[in-house]
Amino acid sequence: MEEIIKKTEQFIKKELGEDTSGHDYYHVNRVRKLALHIAKNEANGDLFIIEMAALLHDIPDEKLNTDIHEGMIKLQSFLASIQLTDVQSKQIINIISKLSFRGGNEAELTTFEEKVVRDADRLDAIGAMGIARVFAYGGKKGQPIYDPDIAVRENMTVEQYRKGKSSSIHHFYEKLLLLKNRMHTETGKKLAEERHQWIENFLKQFFKEWNGDI
């Protein structure tokens, strides 16, 4: 198992090592650590499957590929190159395929492993690190920091969420502030509380300065 983990780490560093959108190896490694912490704290789940899914979760992400099909082929090709059973590969692919927020159009989770990895990924999307990642991604995508003339979107389709007009600050209201109440594990819920408060405090200060209040 250790050898497989090492090969996976090398693969991730090669694929995501130069990413500047907040989806780099360091993000993946934080998600791995969070997922393992949650699983161990709750004494549940297959730690190997959880670690592998956490490490590989951004490989098929459509934001980092031409489309999700291209990314999934990349993931499947890597899994076929290492010594996993068909059951293990399917478990990992299934977990990763259910992670995306998709504008609130989320996949339903059925296993503890799915819940752990999703919670871990979302924990890294909030808090101080989440704030930093929002602006890294927004800059990469060419979005403004904030545009008060844009309305906060609700009840979006996946297409609207991906391609609609928005800003980095809007992303907090359209996704990040919603994540605390969408955690599935008890450990994830507890960790989300402090990180959510960081976002609340940041937005309060942001609008104070945006409006030129002294």
HUQUI-V36347 format. One record per residue. RES is the residue in one small letter. OMEGA is omega in whole degrees, 0 to 359 (* if undefined). BURIAL is b if it has 9 or more other C-alpha atoms within 8 Angstrom, else e. Layout:
((RES/OMEGA/BURIAL) (RES/OMEGA/BURIAL))
//
This chain:
((m/181/e) (e/180/e) (e/178/e) (i/178/b) (i/180/b) (k/179/e) (k/180/e) (t/177/b) (e/179/b) (q/179/e) (f/180/e) (i/179/b) (k/179/b) (k/184/e) (e/188/e) (l/186/b) (g/182/b) (e/180/e) (d/179/e) (t/183/b) (s/183/b) (g/180/b) (h/183/b) (d/180/b) (y/182/b) (y/175/e) (h/180/b) (v/181/b) (n/176/b) (r/179/b) (v/177/b) (r/182/b) (k/179/e) (l/181/b) (a/179/b) (l/177/b) (h/180/e) (i/182/b) (a/180/b) (k/180/e) (n/180/e) (e/177/e) (a/184/e) (n/172/e) (g/177/e) (d/186/e) (l/180/e) (f/180/e) (i/179/b) (i/181/b) (e/180/b) (m/180/b) (a/178/b) (a/180/b) (l/188/b) (l/193/b) (h/181/b) (d/181/b) (i/180/b) (p/184/b) (d/183/b) (e/177/b) (k/184/e) (l/180/b) (n/176/b) (t/173/e) (d/184/b) (i/179/b) (h/178/e) (e/180/b) (g/180/b) (m/176/b) (i/178/b) (k/179/b) (l/182/b) (q/179/b) (s/179/e) (f/181/e) (l/179/b) (a/184/e) (s/180/e) (i/187/e) (q/175/e) (l/173/e) (t/177/e) (d/180/e) (v/180/e) (q/179/b) (s/180/b) (k/178/e) (q/181/b) (i/180/b) (i/181/b) (n/178/e) (i/184/b) (i/182/b) (s/182/e) (k/186/b) (l/193/b) (s/178/e) (f/173/e) (r/178/b) (g/182/b) (g/179/e) (n/189/e) (e/173/b) (a/177/e) (e/181/e) (l/182/e) (t/183/e) (t/178/e) (f/181/e) (e/177/b) (e/182/b) (k/181/b) (v/184/b) (v/177/b) (r/178/b) (d/182/b) (a/180/b) (d/182/b) (r/175/b) (l/179/b) (d/177/b) (a/179/b) (i/184/b) (g/181/b) (a/180/b) (m/178/b) (g/178/b) (i/179/b) (a/183/e) (r/178/b) (v/183/b) (f/174/b) (a/181/b) (y/179/b) (g/177/b) (g/179/b) (k/182/b) (k/179/e) (g/179/e) (q/173/b) (p/174/b) (i/180/b) (y/175/e) (d/184/e) (p/180/e) (d/178/e) (i/179/e) (a/174/e) (v/184/e) (r/176/e) (e/178/e) (n/182/e) (m/166/b) (t/177/b) (v/180/b) (e/179/e) (q/180/b) (y/183/b) (r/193/e) (k/181/e) (g/181/e) (k/182/e) (s/176/b) (s/179/b) (s/179/b) (i/177/e) (h/182/b) (h/176/b) (f/183/b) (y/183/b) (e/179/b) (k/196/b) (l/179/b) (l/180/b) (l/190/b) (l/182/b) (k/183/b) (n/178/e) (r/176/e) (m/185/b) (h/182/b) (t/179/b) (e/178/e) (t/178/b) (g/179/b) (k/180/b) (k/180/e) (l/182/b) (a/184/b) (e/181/b) (e/182/b) (r/177/b) (h/180/b) (q/176/b) (w/180/b) (i/179/b) (e/181/e) (n/180/e) (f/182/e) (l/177/e) (k/180/e) (q/180/e) (f/183/e) (f/174/e) (k/181/b) (e/180/b) (w/182/e) (n/178/e) (g/179/e) (d/181/e) (i/*/e))
//
